[in-house]
Amino acid sequence: MVSIIIASNILKAQPPKLEKVKMEILIDNQHPNPDIVLEKVKEQAKAILNALECPNGELSIVLLDDNTITKYNQQYLGRKGPTNVIAFPMNEGEFSHINPELLGDVMISLDACKREAQIADLTMERRLDELLIHGILHLFGYDHVNSDDQAQKMEQKSLELLNIIDAL
């Protein structure tokens, strides 16, 4: 008589582990009165990029005052006055092939951040989280200006990413 033994040790499926982001995060704090913990911003940016399954590369975050971001807003976007965040994607356009690992720059006005936080009854840190996510999503091609559908997708992704960095 032949016996057949069936293995009872069934391997359970493990969820795929997300590879830790290897992207370099550079933070340039040019604001004259910074009240921000830069290491926390860097960790949050890494978590956002990890959640977006970003390839290896480099991201630059520049923290500014209203006067400086007003100049960039006028010079590069043709808009007058300060804004809260500007994103400059480096992975699109005719020169994107020069350094494909360079994701781009996110410029945030800490003055606008503080003002908007007070208006919305948020902490400045929470509003900075929102602006950081917003800028990074623009680098990934998300848009809220050209269509309501795209704006809704960007808002949904923003909320997902806020939940991720809240868990840090």
C-alpha positions in Angstrom: 0.0 0.0 0.0 1.3 3.5 -0.9 0.7 6.4 1.4 0.4 9.9 0.2 1.4 12.6 2.7 0.0 16.1 2.1 1.9 18.9 3.7 -0.1 20.8 6.2 2.3 23.8 6.3 0.7 26.1 3.8 2.6 29.3 3.3 0.4 32.3 3.9 0.6 35.0 1.2 2.6 37.9 2.5 1.8 41.4 1.2 4.6 42.8 -0.9 6.9 45.0 1.1 7.3 48.4 -0.3 10.9 49.1 -1.0 12.2 51.9 1.2 12.5 55.1 -0.8 16.1 55.8 -1.8 15.3 59.2 -3.1 17.4 62.0 -1.8 15.3 64.8 -0.1 17.0 68.2 -0.1 15.5 70.9 2.1 16.5 74.5 1.7 15.0 76.7 4.4 15.2 80.3 3.2 12.5 81.6 5.5 13.9 84.2 8.0 11.9 82.9 10.9 11.6 79.1 10.5 9.4 77.3 13.0 9.6 74.0 11.2 11.4 70.7 12.2 13.2 70.0 8.9 13.9 66.3 9.8 10.1 65.7 10.2 9.4 67.3 6.8 12.1 65.1 5.2 10.6 61.9 6.8 7.1 62.9 5.6 8.4 63.6 2.1 10.0 60.1 2.1 6.7 58.5 3.2 4.8 60.4 0.5 7.2 59.3 -2.2 7.2 55.7 -0.9 3.4 55.6 -1.1 3.6 57.0 -4.6 6.0 54.2 -5.5 8.5 56.7 -6.7 11.7 55.5 -8.5 15.1 56.5 -7.1 15.8 60.1 -7.6 16.0 63.5 -6.0 13.4 65.9 -4.6 14.1 69.5 -3.5 11.9 71.3 -1.0 12.4 75.1 -0.6 10.8 76.9 2.3 10.3 80.6 1.5 8.6 83.8 2.6 5.8 85.6 0.7 8.1 88.1 -1.0 10.4 85.4 -2.5 7.6 83.1 -3.7 5.9 86.2 -5.2 8.9 86.7 -7.4 8.9 83.0 -8.6 5.2 83.2 -9.1 5.5 86.2 -11.4 8.7 85.1 -13.2 7.8 81.5 -14.0 4.0 81.4 -13.9 3.1 85.0 -14.9 0.9 85.4 -11.9 0.9 88.4 -9.5 1.1 88.1 -5.8 2.2 85.4 -3.4 1.0 81.8 -3.6 1.2 79.0 -1.1 3.1 76.3 -3.2 4.7 76.1 -6.6 6.0 72.8 -8.1 8.6 72.7 -10.8 8.6 69.1 -12.3 12.0 68.2 -13.8 10.8 64.9 -15.3 8.9 66.5 -18.2 9.8 68.7 -21.1 12.5 68.7 -23.7 15.4 68.4 -21.2 13.9 65.7 -18.9 16.3 63.1 -20.2 19.3 64.9 -18.9 18.8 63.7 -15.3 15.7 61.4 -15.2 16.2 60.8 -11.4 15.6 64.4 -10.6 11.9 64.6 -9.7 11.7 68.4 -9.2 11.3 71.2 -6.7 8.5 72.1 -4.4 8.5 75.7 -3.1 6.3 76.5 -0.1 5.7 79.9 1.4 5.7 79.5 5.2 4.0 82.9 5.4 1.1 81.7 3.4 1.1 78.4 5.3 0.8 80.2 8.6 -1.9 82.5 7.3 -4.0 79.7 5.8 -3.6 77.5 8.9 -5.0 80.3 11.1 -7.9 80.8 8.7 -8.7 77.1 8.6 -8.1 76.6 12.3 -5.3 74.2 11.7 -1.8 73.9 13.1 0.9 75.3 10.9 2.4 71.8 10.7 -0.9 70.3 9.4 -1.2 73.0 6.7 2.5 72.4 5.8 1.7 68.7 5.4 -1.2 69.5 3.0 1.0 71.9 1.0 3.9 69.4 0.8 1.5 66.7 -0.5 -0.1 69.2 -2.9 3.3 70.2 -4.4 4.6 66.6 -4.7 1.3 65.5 -6.4 1.9 68.2 -9.0 5.3 66.8 -9.6 3.6 63.5 -10.4 1.2 65.1 -12.9 -1.8 65.6 -10.7 -3.8 68.6 -11.6 -6.8 70.4 -10.0 -7.2 73.3 -12.5 -8.1 71.8 -15.8 -11.0 69.5 -14.8 -13.2 68.7 -11.9 -12.5 65.0 -12.4 -8.8 65.6 -12.1 -9.3 67.9 -9.1 -11.4 65.1 -7.4 -8.6 62.5 -8.0 -6.0 64.9 -6.6 -8.1 65.6 -3.5 -8.7 61.8 -2.9 -5.0 61.1 -3.3 -4.2 64.0 -1.0 -6.4 62.5 1.7 -4.8 59.1 1.3 -1.3 60.6 1.7 -2.4 62.6 4.7 -3.5 59.4 6.4 -0.2 57.9 5.7 1.9 60.7 7.2 -0.5 60.9 10.1 0.5 57.4 11.0 4.2 58.3 11.3 
